[in-house]
């Protein structure tokens, strides 16, 4: 187990996971930011051309199969990226261990709930229209 931490071969130890957890988090934030850049540009360009005050037009936009896929990808990626950012803020600025644990659990629950609700809404509109 110690060899993995000091440059030895990887043996799947818990210590190795702890060493790489910060790097995985950093990379996940950057990758989701890049994905959100492209999805955000797609979304902005897409809604420029539609009448946002006409219910039927918006429903038709969301009901398009490609838009269902891209909107779902946008909302799930946005929720995950937000969760990663809120997690860093909680870990850096909440110092009481019990409050930190409760805040991290509440944040994860809220982000998962939001992602599920948005995904359900997108699929509901996509299937009913």
C-alpha positions in Angstrom: 0.0 0.0 0.0 2.8 2.4 0.8 4.7 1.6 -2.4 1.8 3.0 -4.5 2.1 6.3 -2.7 5.8 6.7 -3.0 6.1 5.8 -6.7 5.8 2.0 -6.7 3.5 0.0 -8.8 -0.2 0.6 -8.6 -1.9 -2.0 -6.4 -5.4 -0.6 -6.2 -5.0 0.6 -2.6 -7.2 3.1 -0.9 -4.2 5.4 -0.5 -3.8 5.6 -4.3 -7.4 6.7 -4.7 -6.9 9.5 -2.1 -3.8 10.7 -3.9 -5.7 11.0 -7.2 -9.0 12.2 -6.0 -8.1 15.9 -6.3 -6.8 15.4 -9.8 -9.9 13.6 -10.9 -12.0 16.4 -9.4 -9.9 19.1 -11.2 -10.1 17.3 -14.5 -13.9 16.7 -14.2 -14.4 20.4 -13.6 -12.4 21.3 -16.7 -14.0 18.7 -18.9 -17.5 19.7 -17.9 -16.7 23.3 -18.4 -15.5 22.6 -22.0 -18.6 20.5 -22.7 -20.8 23.3 -21.3 -19.2 25.9 -23.5 -20.2 24.0 -26.6 -23.7 23.1 -25.3 -24.2 26.7 -24.0 -23.4 28.1 -27.4 -25.7 25.6 -29.1 -28.5 26.5 -26.7 -28.0 30.3 -27.1 -27.9 30.1 -30.9 -31.0 27.7 -30.9 -33.2 29.9 -28.9 -32.3 33.1 -30.7 -34.4 32.0 -33.7 -37.6 31.0 -31.8 -40.4 33.0 -30.3 -39.9 32.3 -26.5 -43.4 33.7 -25.7 -45.2 31.2 -27.9 -45.9 28.0 -25.9 -46.4 25.8 -29.0 -43.1 27.0 -30.5 -41.1 26.2 -27.4 -42.8 22.8 -27.0 -42.0 22.0 -30.7 -38.4 23.0 -30.1 -38.0 20.8 -27.0 -39.9 17.9 -28.7 -37.3 17.6 -31.5 -35.3 14.4 -30.8 -31.9 16.0 -31.3 -32.9 18.8 -28.9 -34.2 16.3 -26.4 -30.8 14.7 -26.4 -28.8 17.9 -26.3 -31.0 19.5 -23.6 -30.7 16.4 -21.5 -26.9 16.4 -21.9 -26.9 20.2 -21.1 -28.9 19.8 -17.9 -27.1 16.8 -16.6 -23.7 18.2 -17.3 -24.7 21.6 -15.8 -26.0 19.9 -12.6 -22.8 17.9 -12.3 -20.5 20.9 -12.9 -22.5 22.9 -10.4 -22.2 20.1 -7.9 -18.4 20.0 -8.3 -18.1 23.7 -7.8 -20.4 23.8 -4.7 -18.5 20.8 -3.3 -15.2 22.8 -3.5 -16.8 25.8 -1.8 -18.2 23.7 1.0 -14.9 21.8 1.5 -12.9 25.1 1.6 -15.2 27.3 3.7 -17.2 25.1 6.0 -14.9 24.1 8.9 -17.2 22.2 11.3 -17.0 18.5 10.2 -20.6 17.7 11.0 -21.9 20.7 9.1 -19.5 20.0 6.3 -20.8 16.4 5.9 -24.4 17.5 6.1 -23.9 20.2 3.6 -22.1 17.9 1.1 -25.0 15.4 1.4 -27.6 18.1 1.0 -25.8 19.5 -2.0 -25.5 16.1 -3.7 -29.2 15.3 -3.0 -30.3 18.7 -4.4 -28.2 18.5 -7.5 -29.4 14.9 -8.3 -33.0 15.9 -7.6 -32.7 18.9 -10.0 -31.1 16.8 -12.7 -33.8 14.1 -12.4 -36.6 16.7 -12.4 -35.2 18.5 -15.5 -34.5 15.3 -17.4 -38.0 14.0 -16.6 -39.5 17.3 -17.8 -37.5 17.3 -21.0 -38.5 13.7 -21.8 -42.1 14.3 -20.8 -42.4 17.2 -23.3 -40.4 15.2 -25.9 -42.7 12.2 -25.7 -46.0 14.0 -25.4 -45.6 16.5 -28.2 
